[in-house]
Amino acid sequence: RHPSFWGYLWTVIYSLVVDWLMVGFAVASTCSHLANKYMRQYHSHSVEQDVEWQYSFDVHANAFFCSFLVTYALQYFLLPILLSKSIVSCIL
């Protein structure tokens, strides 16, 4: 079976919804909770600070963007080379 554009598009949409959104919610929630519980420093002459959930999700989104580009965008453009029967496809 040969890969199709619609199959590739479904994979990208599925990865965005599951990998980026759902996993991002879990990672952002967990990391902001852990940071607020264990990593805060209290000083008597400073304002109380905490890590916002939106900031945690933004860090996750920024990190995911690079891996998304390499995993899905670059792979899509390299598919003709990767699926060919040559030594280059074996090396890559």
HELIX and SHEET records of a PDB file:
HELIX    1   1 PHE A    5  SER A   15  1                                  11    
HELIX    2   2 LEU A   16  MET A   22  3                                   7    
HELIX    3   3 VAL A   23  TYR A   38  1                                  16    
HELIX    4   4 TRP A   53  PHE A   68  1                                  16    
HELIX    5   5 LEU A   69  LEU A   74  3                                   6    
HELIX    6   6 GLN A   75  LEU A   82  1                                   8    
HELIX    7   7 ILE A   87  ILE A   91  1                                   5    
END                                                                             
